Amino acid sequence: MFAGRYTYRLNGLVEKLKSLVPDFDDEREERRAAREKTETPNARARARRKGKAD
């Protein structure tokens, strides 16, 4: 009955949000790495060894 009345086109918004997803993934990875570094003993030494291996 009112199907056309409340129809919104969100294609532009969806595309904009999809373009932001990689930024959020990068931030999530940085937070995970920082948390891991502070939660584990000898994390700095392990991070240095890991950096040399890369």
N, C-alpha and C positions, 0 to 999 in steps of 0.2 A: 504494500500500500504506500509506504513512504520510502521506498528503496532508493530513489534518486535524490531525495532531499538531504540526506546526511552522508553523501558520498564525498570523500576527500581524496585528492591525488597527493600521495606522499612519495612519489618516485624520486624527487629531488632530495628530500630529506633522507631517504633510504640510501641513496648514493653517497651523500655527504657522510653519513654514519659509517658506511662501509670503508670510506677512505680514511677514517680515523682509527679503525681497528688495529692496524699495525702499530700505531703509536701506543695504544693501550697494551698491546702485547709486549712491546719493548719495555715499557714501564714495569709491567708485571714481572718480567724476567730480571730487571735490575733490582727490584724489591726482593725477589726470591734469593738472588745472589748475595745481597747485603745481609739478609736474615740468616742465610746459611753461614756466612762469614762470622757473624756475631754469636751464633748459637753453638758452633762446634769448637772444641778445644783445638789449639794449634792451627786455627783457620788461616792465619796470615802466612805461616810457613807453607801450608798446603797450597795456598793461592800462588805463592811465589814459585813453587815447584811446578804447578800446573801451567803457569805463564811461561816458564822456560821450555816446557815440553811442546807448547804450541808454536 
